[in-house]
Amino acid sequence: MAKKKSTLKGLGARYGLKPRKQYTQVHFLMKTKRRCPDCGSLKFSRQAVGIWQCKKCGFKIAGLAYDVKL
Ligand SMILES: [Zn+2]
């Protein structure tokens, strides 16, 4: 490969282009740094599908599978 154009990774060359694009989008959405609504820390991340928790203060809320509705 001559040029590295996008950040399509994680699934390799499988499943075709469309699912890989969607996976990448969701993956980055999930990895985005978020602020805890309670203490304002950036250690707010997804624990499981739909469950978001702050690692600093332990604040836990139910959100969407790959994003918090805020
Ligand atoms: Zn917090």
N, CA, C, O and the ligand as a Tripos MOL2 file, in Angstrom:
@<TRIPOS>MOLECULE
protein
  281   279    71     0     0
PROTEIN
NO_CHARGES

@<TRIPOS>ATOM
      1 N           0.8250   -1.2020    0.0000 N.3       1 MET1
      2 CA          0.0000    0.0000    0.0000 C.3       1 MET1
      3 C           0.8630    1.2580    0.0000 C.2       1 MET1
      4 O           1.7790    1.3910    0.8110 O.2       1 MET1
      5 N           0.5700    2.1540   -0.8920 N.am      2 ALA2
      6 CA          1.3910    3.3510   -1.0330 C.3       2 ALA2
      7 C           1.0030    4.4120   -0.0060 C.2       2 ALA2
      8 O           1.8560    5.0210    0.6400 O.2       2 ALA2
      9 N          -0.2840    4.6100    0.1210 N.am      3 LYS3
     10 CA         -0.7150    5.6940    0.9970 C.3       3 LYS3
     11 C          -1.7040    5.2060    2.0410 C.2       3 LYS3
     12 O          -2.5970    4.4100    1.7520 O.2       3 LYS3
     13 N          -1.5300    5.6850    3.2240 N.am      4 LYS4
     14 CA         -2.4830    5.3610    4.2830 C.3       4 LYS4
     15 C          -3.5230    6.4720    4.3220 C.2       4 LYS4
     16 O          -3.2440    7.5800    4.7810 O.2       4 LYS4
     17 N          -4.7070    6.1730    3.8440 N.am      5 LYS5
     18 CA         -5.6560    7.2660    3.7090 C.3       5 LYS5
     19 C          -6.6000    7.4530    4.8840 C.2       5 LYS5
     20 O          -6.7250    8.5680    5.3920 O.2       5 LYS5
     21 N          -7.2630    6.4060    5.3260 N.am      6 SER6
     22 CA         -8.1840    6.6320    6.4240 C.3       6 SER6
     23 C          -7.8550    5.7260    7.5990 C.2       6 SER6
     24 O          -6.9410    4.9050    7.5300 O.2       6 SER6
     25 N          -8.5920    5.8820    8.6510 N.am      7 THR7
     26 CA         -8.3140    5.1060    9.8450 C.3       7 THR7
     27 C          -9.2400    3.8980    9.9350 C.2       7 THR7
     28 O          -9.8110    3.6100   10.9870 O.2       7 THR7
     29 N          -9.3750    3.2140    8.8340 N.am      8 LEU8
     30 CA        -10.1880    2.0100    8.8280 C.3       8 LEU8
     31 C          -9.3730    0.8720    9.4160 C.2       8 LEU8
     32 O          -8.5400    0.2780    8.7320 O.2       8 LEU8
     33 N          -9.6080    0.5750   10.6580 N.am      9 LYS9
     34 CA         -8.8930   -0.5500   11.2230 C.3       9 LYS9
     35 C          -9.7590   -1.2790   12.2180 C.2       9 LYS9
     36 O         -10.8320   -0.8040   12.5920 O.2       9 LYS9
     37 N          -9.3030   -2.4060   12.6370 N.am     10 GLY10
     38 CA        -10.0500   -3.1540   13.6250 C.3      10 GLY10
     39 C         -10.7050   -4.4000   13.0690 C.2      10 GLY10
     40 O         -10.8440   -5.3970   13.7770 O.2      10 GLY10
     41 N         -11.0980   -4.3580   11.8390 N.am     11 LEU11
     42 CA        -11.7650   -5.5200   11.2640 C.3      11 LEU11
     43 C         -10.9630   -6.1500   10.1250 C.2      11 LEU11
     44 O         -11.3740   -7.1740    9.5790 O.2      11 LEU11
     45 N          -9.8400   -5.5630    9.7610 N.am     12 GLY12
     46 CA         -9.0490   -6.1090    8.6660 C.3      12 GLY12
     47 C          -9.7430   -5.9390    7.3450 C.2      12 GLY12
     48 O         -10.4240   -4.9380    7.1220 O.2      12 GLY12
     49 N          -9.5830   -6.9030    6.4650 N.am     13 ALA13
     50 CA        -10.1510   -6.7640    5.1330 C.3      13 ALA13
     51 C         -11.4750   -7.4990    5.0080 C.2      13 ALA13
     52 O         -11.9350   -7.7920    3.9040 O.2      13 ALA13
     53 N         -12.0690   -7.7870    6.1270 N.am     14 ARG14
     54 CA        -13.2890   -8.5830    6.0800 C.3      14 ARG14
     55 C         -14.5600   -7.7410    5.9750 C.2      14 ARG14
     56 O         -14.5280   -6.5250    6.1610 O.2      14 ARG14
     57 N         -15.6400   -8.3810    5.6860 N.am     15 TYR15
     58 CA        -17.0070   -7.8340    5.7450 C.3      15 TYR15
     59 C         -17.3380   -6.7480    4.7300 C.2      15 TYR15
     60 O         -18.4780   -6.2840    4.7070 O.2      15 TYR15
     61 N         -16.4130   -6.3270    3.9010 N.am     16 GLY16
     62 CA        -16.7360   -5.2960    2.9220 C.3      16 GLY16
     63 C         -16.5270   -3.9060    3.4830 C.2      16 GLY16
     64 O         -16.2070   -3.7390    4.6600 O.2      16 GLY16
     65 N         -16.7050   -2.9340    2.6530 N.am     17 LEU17
     66 CA        -16.3460   -1.5600    3.0220 C.3      17 LEU17
     67 C         -17.3450   -0.8920    3.9640 C.2      17 LEU17
     68 O         -16.9580   -0.2270    4.9240 O.2      17 LEU17
     69 N         -18.6110   -1.0730    3.6840 N.am     18 LYS18
     70 CA        -19.6220   -0.3460    4.4550 C.3      18 LYS18
     71 C         -19.6210   -0.6950    5.9500 C.2      18 LYS18
     72 O         -19.5740    0.2120    6.7800 O.2      18 LYS18
     73 N         -19.6710   -1.9820    6.3120 N.am     19 PRO19
     74 CA        -19.6290   -2.3120    7.7350 C.3      19 PRO19
     75 C         -18.3490   -1.8500    8.4080 C.2      19 PRO19
     76 O         -18.3590   -1.4910    9.5850 O.2      19 PRO19
     77 N         -17.2400   -1.8570    7.6630 N.am     20 ARG20
     78 CA        -15.9740   -1.4260    8.2390 C.3      20 ARG20
     79 C         -15.9910    0.0700    8.5250 C.2      20 ARG20
     80 O         -15.4630    0.5290    9.5380 O.2      20 ARG20
     81 N         -16.5970    0.8110    7.6280 N.am     21 LYS21
     82 CA        -16.7140    2.2590    7.8410 C.3      21 LYS21
     83 C         -17.5830    2.5420    9.0570 C.2      21 LYS21
     84 O         -17.2700    3.4110    9.8710 O.2      21 LYS21
     85 N         -18.6740    1.7980    9.1690 N.am     22 GLN22
     86 CA        -19.5730    2.0040   10.2930 C.3      22 GLN22
     87 C         -18.8880    1.6220   11.5910 C.2      22 GLN22
     88 O         -19.0290    2.3100   12.6030 O.2      22 GLN22
     89 N         -18.1460    0.5250   11.5610 N.am     23 TYR23
     90 CA        -17.4200    0.0760   12.7530 C.3      23 TYR23
     91 C         -16.4300    1.1360   13.2170 C.2      23 TYR23
     92 O         -16.3390    1.4350   14.4070 O.2      23 TYR23
     93 N         -15.6940    1.6970   12.2690 N.am     24 THR24
     94 CA        -14.7030    2.7230   12.5840 C.3      24 THR24
     95 C         -15.3680    3.9450   13.2020 C.2      24 THR24
     96 O         -14.8750    4.5120   14.1770 O.2      24 THR24
     97 N         -16.4740    4.3320   12.6290 N.am     25 GLN25
     98 CA        -17.1950    5.5050   13.1330 C.3      25 GLN25
     99 C         -17.6570    5.2840   14.5680 C.2      25 GLN25
    100 O         -17.4840    6.1440   15.4310 O.2      25 GLN25
    101 N         -18.2410    4.1290   14.8040 N.am     26 VAL26
    102 CA        -18.7460    3.7900   16.1260 C.3      26 VAL26
    103 C         -17.6010    3.6550   17.1240 C.2      26 VAL26
    104 O         -17.7040    4.0800   18.2750 O.2      26 VAL26
    105 N         -16.5240    3.0610   16.6640 N.am     27 HIS27
    106 CA        -15.3590    2.8550   17.5050 C.3      27 HIS27
    107 C         -14.7940    4.1910   17.9920 C.2      27 HIS27
    108 O         -14.4600    4.3430   19.1670 O.2      27 HIS27
    109 N         -14.6920    5.1430   17.0880 N.am     28 PHE28
    110 CA        -14.1520    6.4410   17.4550 C.3      28 PHE28
    111 C         -15.1160    7.2230   18.3360 C.2      28 PHE28
    112 O         -14.7000    7.9630   19.2270 O.2      28 PHE28
    113 N         -16.3970    7.0520   18.0790 N.am     29 LEU29
    114 CA        -17.4190    7.7030   18.8900 C.3      29 LEU29
    115 C         -17.3230    7.2040   20.3260 C.2      29 LEU29
    116 O         -17.4750    7.9660   21.2800 O.2      29 LEU29
    117 N         -17.0710    5.9230   20.4520 N.am     30 MET30
    118 CA        -16.9990    5.2930   21.7550 C.3      30 MET30
    119 C         -15.7430    5.7180   22.5110 C.2      30 MET30
    120 O         -15.7590    5.8630   23.7330 O.2      30 MET30
    121 N         -14.6520    5.9170   21.7610 N.am     31 LYS31
    122 CA        -13.3720    6.2210   22.3870 C.3      31 LYS31
    123 C         -13.1930    7.7100   22.6890 C.2      31 LYS31
    124 O         -12.2270    8.1150   23.3350 O.2      31 LYS31
    125 N         -14.1380    8.5090   22.2130 N.am     32 THR32
    126 CA        -14.0380    9.9410   22.4510 C.3      32 THR32
    127 C         -14.0050   10.2510   23.9450 C.2      32 THR32
    128 O         -14.7200    9.6420   24.7400 O.2      32 THR32
    129 N         -13.1590   11.2100   24.3040 N.am     33 LYS33
    130 CA        -13.0780   11.5930   25.7180 C.3      33 LYS33
    131 C         -14.3480   12.3260   26.1270 C.2      33 LYS33
    132 O         -14.8090   13.2410   25.4450 O.2      33 LYS33
    133 N         -14.8940   11.9060   27.2430 N.am     34 ARG34
    134 CA        -16.1190   12.5130   27.7230 C.3      34 ARG34
    135 C         -15.9330   13.0600   29.1280 C.2      34 ARG34
    136 O         -15.0740   12.6140   29.8880 O.2      34 ARG34
    137 N         -16.7450   14.0150   29.4360 N.am     35 ARG35
    138 CA        -16.6770   14.6150   30.7540 C.3      35 ARG35
    139 C         -17.7690   14.0320   31.6430 C.2      35 ARG35
    140 O         -18.9240   13.9130   31.2360 O.2      35 ARG35
    141 N         -17.3890   13.6770   32.8420 N.am     36 CYS36
    142 CA        -18.3580   13.1530   33.7960 C.3      36 CYS36
    143 C         -19.3560   14.2580   34.1640 C.2      36 CYS36
    144 O         -18.9420   15.3480   34.5570 O.2      36 CYS36
    145 N         -20.6630   13.9940   34.0440 N.am     37 PRO37
    146 CA        -21.6580   15.0180   34.3610 C.3      37 PRO37
    147 C         -21.6830   15.3670   35.8430 C.2      37 PRO37
    148 O         -22.2230   16.4010   36.2350 O.2      37 PRO37
    149 N         -21.1100   14.5200   36.6470 N.am     38 ASP38
    150 CA        -21.1450   14.7370   38.0860 C.3      38 ASP38
    151 C         -19.9260   15.5140   38.5930 C.2      38 ASP38
    152 O         -20.0810   16.5340   39.2640 O.2      38 ASP38
    153 N         -18.7060   15.0370   38.2770 N.am     39 CYS39
    154 CA        -17.5140   15.6780   38.8380 C.3      39 CYS39
    155 C         -16.6820   16.4010   37.7860 C.2      39 CYS39
    156 O         -15.7330   17.1090   38.1220 O.2      39 CYS39
    157 N         -17.0350   16.2250   36.5090 N.am     40 GLY40
    158 CA        -16.3210   16.9380   35.4580 C.3      40 GLY40
    159 C         -15.0310   16.2910   35.0230 C.2      40 GLY40
    160 O         -14.3030   16.8630   34.2110 O.2      40 GLY40
    161 N         -14.7260   15.1220   35.5340 N.am     41 SER41
    162 CA        -13.5030   14.4080   35.1560 C.3      41 SER41
    163 C         -13.6310   13.8260   33.7520 C.2      41 SER41
    164 O         -14.7330   13.5650   33.2690 O.2      41 SER41
    165 N         -12.4920   13.6290   33.1120 N.am     42 LEU42
    166 CA        -12.5250   13.0600   31.7640 C.3      42 LEU42
    167 C         -12.4190   11.5370   31.7880 C.2      42 LEU42
    168 O         -12.2930   10.8980   30.7420 O.2      42 LEU42
    169 N         -12.4700   10.9720   32.9670 N.am     43 LYS43
    170 CA        -12.3480    9.5130   33.1030 C.3      43 LYS43
    171 C         -13.7030    8.8380   32.9690 C.2      43 LYS43
    172 O         -13.9690    7.8100   33.5920 O.2      43 LYS43
    173 N         -14.5290    9.4190   32.1660 N.am     44 PHE44
    174 CA        -15.8830    8.9210   31.9830 C.3      44 PHE44
    175 C         -15.9240    8.0290   30.7580 C.2      44 PHE44
    176 O         -15.7110    8.4970   29.6390 O.2      44 PHE44
    177 N         -16.1950    6.7560   30.9590 N.am     45 SER45
    178 CA        -16.1630    5.8580   29.8060 C.3      45 SER45
    179 C         -17.2150    4.7620   29.9100 C.2      45 SER45
    180 O         -17.8840    4.6000   30.9300 O.2      45 SER45
    181 N         -17.3320    4.0260   28.8310 N.am     46 ARG46
    182 CA        -18.3430    2.9910   28.7680 C.3      46 ARG46
    183 C         -17.8980    1.7250   29.4900 C.2      46 ARG46
    184 O         -16.7970    1.2270   29.2550 O.2      46 ARG46
    185 N         -18.7320    1.2160   30.3480 N.am     47 GLN47
    186 CA        -18.4010   -0.0100   31.0650 C.3      47 GLN47
    187 C         -18.8890   -1.2290   30.3050 C.2      47 GLN47
    188 O         -18.1820   -2.2290   30.1760 O.2      47 GLN47
    189 N         -20.1070   -1.1270   29.8060 N.am     48 ALA48
    190 CA        -20.7060   -2.2090   29.0330 C.3      48 ALA48
    191 C         -21.6640   -1.5460   28.0640 C.2      48 ALA48
    192 O         -21.7920   -0.3220   28.0530 O.2      48 ALA48
    193 N         -22.3350   -2.3420   27.2520 N.am     49 VAL49
    194 CA        -23.2570   -1.7410   26.3000 C.3      49 VAL49
    195 C         -24.3570   -0.9990   27.0570 C.2      49 VAL49
    196 O         -25.1510   -1.6140   27.7690 O.2      49 VAL49
    197 N         -24.3990    0.3130   26.9020 N.am     50 GLY50
    198 CA        -25.4560    1.1110   27.5190 C.3      50 GLY50
    199 C         -25.1560    1.5890   28.9290 C.2      50 GLY50
    200 O         -25.9510    2.3240   29.5130 O.2      50 GLY50
    201 N         -24.0200    1.1840   29.4850 N.am     51 ILE51
    202 CA        -23.6910    1.6160   30.8490 C.3      51 ILE51
    203 C         -22.4190    2.4530   30.8440 C.2      51 ILE51
    204 O         -21.3670    1.9990   30.3930 O.2      51 ILE51
    205 N         -22.5220    3.6720   31.3450 N.am     52 TRP52
    206 CA        -21.3970    4.6000   31.3460 C.3      52 TRP52
    207 C         -21.0330    4.9410   32.7760 C.2      52 TRP52
    208 O         -21.9010    5.2400   33.5960 O.2      52 TRP52
    209 N         -19.7630    4.8940   33.0660 N.am     53 GLN53
    210 CA        -19.3360    5.1370   34.4400 C.3      53 GLN53
    211 C         -18.0960    6.0080   34.4980 C.2      53 GLN53
    212 O         -17.2150    5.9450   33.6400 O.2      53 GLN53
    213 N         -18.0600    6.8400   35.5620 N.am     54 CYS54
    214 CA        -16.9020    7.6820   35.8150 C.3      54 CYS54
    215 C         -15.9260    6.9070   36.6900 C.2      54 CYS54
    216 O         -16.3120    6.3670   37.7270 O.2      54 CYS54
    217 N         -14.6570    6.8490   36.2730 N.am     55 LYS55
    218 CA        -13.6810    6.0890   37.0390 C.3      55 LYS55
    219 C         -13.1990    6.8560   38.2570 C.2      55 LYS55
    220 O         -12.5800    6.2900   39.1590 O.2      55 LYS55
    221 N         -13.4880    8.1410   38.2740 N.am     56 LYS56
    222 CA        -13.0050    8.9450   39.3820 C.3      56 LYS56
    223 C         -13.9780    8.9380   40.5540 C.2      56 LYS56
    224 O         -13.5950    8.6610   41.6910 O.2      56 LYS56
    225 N         -15.2360    9.2440   40.2660 N.am     57 CYS57
    226 CA        -16.1900    9.3500   41.3550 C.3      57 CYS57
    227 C         -17.1960    8.1990   41.3930 C.2      57 CYS57
    228 O         -17.9870    8.0900   42.3290 O.2      57 CYS57
    229 N         -17.1610    7.3460   40.3740 N.am     58 GLY58
    230 CA        -18.0480    6.1870   40.3820 C.3      58 GLY58
    231 C         -19.4500    6.4630   39.8970 C.2      58 GLY58
    232 O         -20.3180    5.5930   39.9570 O.2      58 GLY58
    233 N         -19.6740    7.6640   39.4210 N.am     59 PHE59
    234 CA        -20.9870    8.0500   38.8940 C.3      59 PHE59
    235 C         -21.3610    7.1710   37.7040 C.2      59 PHE59
    236 O         -20.5870    7.0250   36.7580 O.2      59 PHE59
    237 N         -22.5490    6.5940   37.7640 N.am     60 LYS60
    238 CA        -22.9350    5.6380   36.7220 C.3      60 LYS60
    239 C         -24.2790    6.0070   36.1190 C.2      60 LYS60
    240 O         -25.2400    6.2580   36.8460 O.2      60 LYS60
    241 N         -24.3500    6.0420   34.8000 N.am     61 ILE61
    242 CA        -25.6440    6.2830   34.1730 C.3      61 ILE61
    243 C         -25.8720    5.3240   33.0250 C.2      61 ILE61
    244 O         -24.9380    4.7220   32.4950 O.2      61 ILE61
    245 N         -27.1260    5.1950   32.6530 N.am     62 ALA62
    246 CA        -27.4750    4.3920   31.4960 C.3      62 ALA62
    247 C         -27.5160    5.3200   30.2920 C.2      62 ALA62
    248 O         -28.1640    6.3660   30.3230 O.2      62 ALA62
    249 N         -26.8250    4.9310   29.2410 N.am     63 GLY63
    250 CA        -26.8460    5.7350   28.0280 C.3      63 GLY63
    251 C         -27.1500    4.8640   26.8400 C.2      63 GLY63
    252 O         -27.7710    3.8090   26.9650 O.2      63 GLY63
    253 N         -26.7100    5.3120   25.6940 N.am     64 LEU64
    254 CA        -26.8920    4.5140   24.4940 C.3      64 LEU64
    255 C         -25.7450    3.5110   24.3970 C.2      64 LEU64
    256 O         -24.8040    3.5590   25.1890 O.2      64 LEU64
    257 N         -25.8250    2.6120   23.4320 N.am     65 ALA65
    258 CA        -24.8260    1.5660   23.3200 C.3      65 ALA65
    259 C         -23.4230    2.1110   23.0480 C.2      65 ALA65
    260 O         -22.4420    1.6220   23.6070 O.2      65 ALA65
    261 N         -23.3380    3.1160   22.1950 N.am     66 TYR66
    262 CA        -22.0220    3.6130   21.8220 C.3      66 TYR66
    263 C         -21.8160    5.0870   22.1230 C.2      66 TYR66
    264 O         -20.7740    5.6540   21.7950 O.2      66 TYR66
    265 N         -22.8020    5.7030   22.7440 N.am     67 ASP67
    266 CA        -22.6830    7.1140   23.0580 C.3      67 ASP67
    267 C         -23.5740    7.4350   24.2590 C.2      67 ASP67
    268 O         -24.5440    6.7300   24.5370 O.2      67 ASP67
    269 N         -23.2310    8.4910   24.9500 N.am     68 VAL68
    270 CA        -24.0850    8.9150   26.0520 C.3      68 VAL68
    271 C         -25.0080    9.9920   25.5360 C.2      68 VAL68
    272 O         -24.5800   10.8690   24.7850 O.2      68 VAL68
    273 N         -26.2320    9.9420   25.9150 N.am     69 LYS69
    274 CA        -27.1480   10.9950   25.4990 C.3      69 LYS69
    275 C         -27.0600   12.1370   26.4950 C.2      69 LYS69
    276 O         -27.6280   12.0780   27.5850 O.2      69 LYS69
    277 N         -26.3620   13.1420   26.1120 N.am     70 LEU70
    278 CA        -26.1980   14.2980   26.9920 C.3      70 LEU70
    279 C         -26.4760   15.5670   26.2100 C.2      70 LEU70
    280 O         -26.3940   16.6630   26.7630 O.2      70 LEU70
    281 ZN        -17.1780   11.7020   38.0000 Zn       71 ZN71
@<TRIPOS>BOND
     1     1     2 1
     2     2     3 1
     3     3     4 2
     4     3     5 am
     5     5     6 1
     6     6     7 1
     7     7     8 2
     8     7     9 am
     9     9    10 1
    10    10    11 1
    11    11    12 2
    12    11    13 am
    13    13    14 1
    14    14    15 1
    15    15    16 2
    16    15    17 am
    17    17    18 1
    18    18    19 1
    19    19    20 2
    20    19    21 am
    21    21    22 1
    22    22    23 1
    23    23    24 2
    24    23    25 am
    25    25    26 1
    26    26    27 1
    27    27    28 2
    28    27    29 am
    29    29    30 1
    30    30    31 1
    31    31    32 2
    32    31    33 am
    33    33    34 1
    34    34    35 1
    35    35    36 2
    36    35    37 am
    37    37    38 1
    38    38    39 1
    39    39    40 2
    40    39    41 am
    41    41    42 1
    42    42    43 1
    43    43    44 2
    44    43    45 am
    45    45    46 1
    46    46    47 1
    47    47    48 2
    48    47    49 am
    49    49    50 1
    50    50    51 1
    51    51    52 2
    52    51    53 am
    53    53    54 1
    54    54    55 1
    55    55    56 2
    56    55    57 am
    57    57    58 1
    58    58    59 1
    59    59    60 2
    60    59    61 am
    61    61    62 1
    62    62    63 1
    63    63    64 2
    64    63    65 am
    65    65    66 1
    66    66    67 1
    67    67    68 2
    68    67    69 am
    69    69    70 1
    70    70    71 1
    71    71    72 2
    72    71    73 am
    73    73    74 1
    74    74    75 1
    75    75    76 2
    76    75    77 am
    77    77    78 1
    78    78    79 1
    79    79    80 2
    80    79    81 am
    81    81    82 1
    82    82    83 1
    83    83    84 2
    84    83    85 am
    85    85    86 1
    86    86    87 1
    87    87    88 2
    88    87    89 am
    89    89    90 1
    90    90    91 1
    91    91    92 2
    92    91    93 am
    93    93    94 1
    94    94    95 1
    95    95    96 2
    96    95    97 am
    97    97    98 1
    98    98    99 1
    99    99   100 2
   100    99   101 am
   101   101   102 1
   102   102   103 1
   103   103   104 2
   104   103   105 am
   105   105   106 1
   106   106   107 1
   107   107   108 2
   108   107   109 am
   109   109   110 1
   110   110   111 1
   111   111   112 2
   112   111   113 am
   113   113   114 1
   114   114   115 1
   115   115   116 2
   116   115   117 am
   117   117   118 1
   118   118   119 1
   119   119   120 2
   120   119   121 am
   121   121   122 1
   122   122   123 1
   123   123   124 2
   124   123   125 am
   125   125   126 1
   126   126   127 1
   127   127   128 2
   128   127   129 am
   129   129   130 1
   130   130   131 1
   131   131   132 2
   132   131   133 am
   133   133   134 1
   134   134   135 1
   135   135   136 2
   136   135   137 am
   137   137   138 1
   138   138   139 1
   139   139   140 2
   140   139   141 am
   141   141   142 1
   142   142   143 1
   143   143   144 2
   144   143   145 am
   145   145   146 1
   146   146   147 1
   147   147   148 2
   148   147   149 am
   149   149   150 1
   150   150   151 1
   151   151   152 2
   152   151   153 am
   153   153   154 1
   154   154   155 1
   155   155   156 2
   156   155   157 am
   157   157   158 1
   158   158   159 1
   159   159   160 2
   160   159   161 am
   161   161   162 1
   162   162   163 1
   163   163   164 2
   164   163   165 am
   165   165   166 1
   166   166   167 1
   167   167   168 2
   168   167   169 am
   169   169   170 1
   170   170   171 1
   171   171   172 2
   172   171   173 am
   173   173   174 1
   174   174   175 1
   175   175   176 2
   176   175   177 am
   177   177   178 1
   178   178   179 1
   179   179   180 2
   180   179   181 am
   181   181   182 1
   182   182   183 1
   183   183   184 2
   184   183   185 am
   185   185   186 1
   186   186   187 1
   187   187   188 2
   188   187   189 am
   189   189   190 1
   190   190   191 1
   191   191   192 2
   192   191   193 am
   193   193   194 1
   194   194   195 1
   195   195   196 2
   196   195   197 am
   197   197   198 1
   198   198   199 1
   199   199   200 2
   200   199   201 am
   201   201   202 1
   202   202   203 1
   203   203   204 2
   204   203   205 am
   205   205   206 1
   206   206   207 1
   207   207   208 2
   208   207   209 am
   209   209   210 1
   210   210   211 1
   211   211   212 2
   212   211   213 am
   213   213   214 1
   214   214   215 1
   215   215   216 2
   216   215   217 am
   217   217   218 1
   218   218   219 1
   219   219   220 2
   220   219   221 am
   221   221   222 1
   222   222   223 1
   223   223   224 2
   224   223   225 am
   225   225   226 1
   226   226   227 1
   227   227   228 2
   228   227   229 am
   229   229   230 1
   230   230   231 1
   231   231   232 2
   232   231   233 am
   233   233   234 1
   234   234   235 1
   235   235   236 2
   236   235   237 am
   237   237   238 1
   238   238   239 1
   239   239   240 2
   240   239   241 am
   241   241   242 1
   242   242   243 1
   243   243   244 2
   244   243   245 am
   245   245   246 1
   246   246   247 1
   247   247   248 2
   248   247   249 am
   249   249   250 1
   250   250   251 1
   251   251   252 2
   252   251   253 am
   253   253   254 1
   254   254   255 1
   255   255   256 2
   256   255   257 am
   257   257   258 1
   258   258   259 1
   259   259   260 2
   260   259   261 am
   261   261   262 1
   262   262   263 1
   263   263   264 2
   264   263   265 am
   265   265   266 1
   266   266   267 1
   267   267   268 2
   268   267   269 am
   269   269   270 1
   270   270   271 1
   271   271   272 2
   272   271   273 am
   273   273   274 1
   274   274   275 1
   275   275   276 2
   276   275   277 am
   277   277   278 1
   278   278   279 1
   279   279   280 2
@<TRIPOS>SUBSTRUCTURE
     1 MET1         2 RESIDUE 1 A MET
     2 ALA2         6 RESIDUE 1 A ALA
     3 LYS3        10 RESIDUE 1 A LYS
     4 LYS4        14 RESIDUE 1 A LYS
     5 LYS5        18 RESIDUE 1 A LYS
     6 SER6        22 RESIDUE 1 A SER
     7 THR7        26 RESIDUE 1 A THR
     8 LEU8        30 RESIDUE 1 A LEU
     9 LYS9        34 RESIDUE 1 A LYS
    10 GLY10       38 RESIDUE 1 A GLY
    11 LEU11       42 RESIDUE 1 A LEU
    12 GLY12       46 RESIDUE 1 A GLY
    13 ALA13       50 RESIDUE 1 A ALA
    14 ARG14       54 RESIDUE 1 A ARG
    15 TYR15       58 RESIDUE 1 A TYR
    16 GLY16       62 RESIDUE 1 A GLY
    17 LEU17       66 RESIDUE 1 A LEU
    18 LYS18       70 RESIDUE 1 A LYS
    19 PRO19       74 RESIDUE 1 A PRO
    20 ARG20       78 RESIDUE 1 A ARG
    21 LYS21       82 RESIDUE 1 A LYS
    22 GLN22       86 RESIDUE 1 A GLN
    23 TYR23       90 RESIDUE 1 A TYR
    24 THR24       94 RESIDUE 1 A THR
    25 GLN25       98 RESIDUE 1 A GLN
    26 VAL26      102 RESIDUE 1 A VAL
    27 HIS27      106 RESIDUE 1 A HIS
    28 PHE28      110 RESIDUE 1 A PHE
    29 LEU29      114 RESIDUE 1 A LEU
    30 MET30      118 RESIDUE 1 A MET
    31 LYS31      122 RESIDUE 1 A LYS
    32 THR32      126 RESIDUE 1 A THR
    33 LYS33      130 RESIDUE 1 A LYS
    34 ARG34      134 RESIDUE 1 A ARG
    35 ARG35      138 RESIDUE 1 A ARG
    36 CYS36      142 RESIDUE 1 A CYS
    37 PRO37      146 RESIDUE 1 A PRO
    38 ASP38      150 RESIDUE 1 A ASP
    39 CYS39      154 RESIDUE 1 A CYS
    40 GLY40      158 RESIDUE 1 A GLY
    41 SER41      162 RESIDUE 1 A SER
    42 LEU42      166 RESIDUE 1 A LEU
    43 LYS43      170 RESIDUE 1 A LYS
    44 PHE44      174 RESIDUE 1 A PHE
    45 SER45      178 RESIDUE 1 A SER
    46 ARG46      182 RESIDUE 1 A ARG
    47 GLN47      186 RESIDUE 1 A GLN
    48 ALA48      190 RESIDUE 1 A ALA
    49 VAL49      194 RESIDUE 1 A VAL
    50 GLY50      198 RESIDUE 1 A GLY
    51 ILE51      202 RESIDUE 1 A ILE
    52 TRP52      206 RESIDUE 1 A TRP
    53 GLN53      210 RESIDUE 1 A GLN
    54 CYS54      214 RESIDUE 1 A CYS
    55 LYS55      218 RESIDUE 1 A LYS
    56 LYS56      222 RESIDUE 1 A LYS
    57 CYS57      226 RESIDUE 1 A CYS
    58 GLY58      230 RESIDUE 1 A GLY
    59 PHE59      234 RESIDUE 1 A PHE
    60 LYS60      238 RESIDUE 1 A LYS
    61 ILE61      242 RESIDUE 1 A ILE
    62 ALA62      246 RESIDUE 1 A ALA
    63 GLY63      250 RESIDUE 1 A GLY
    64 LEU64      254 RESIDUE 1 A LEU
    65 ALA65      258 RESIDUE 1 A ALA
    66 TYR66      262 RESIDUE 1 A TYR
    67 ASP67      266 RESIDUE 1 A ASP
    68 VAL68      270 RESIDUE 1 A VAL
    69 LYS69      274 RESIDUE 1 A LYS
    70 LEU70      278 RESIDUE 1 A LEU
    71 ZN71       281 GROUP 0 **** ****
